[in-house]
């Protein structure tokens, strides 16, 4: 069983008209300022995100933690959780496409304005 799936192999299946970004919640509890590095004139930056199930979460046994992943340093920093309403959809997607993995490396974006930040995950819905 693979520990982590690299979603770059399935990114060519993403259709922006159908694959709306998945919402991350709880971002206000994490320091995203150092991770937010937008290109000039843009209100967002594209980044790698790692999704990891957290079955021992005392509030939600289906919780999925979301980490910003730095591919150069191999460091991961938590930025929030997948929205509770999306966890069952995510688990079904992983069952179909995850090749036995429980964790997923994908792309997403961090948005920002002044001191407020948000995180969105890109993942094929098919």
Secondary structure, DSSP 8 states (H G I E B T S, - for coil): --SEEEGGGTGGG--TTT---EEEE-GGGS--TTT----TT-SEEEEEEEEEE-TT-SS-TT-EEEEEEETTTTEEEEEEEE-GGGHHHHHHHHHHHSTT-SEEEEEEEEEEETTEEEEEEE----
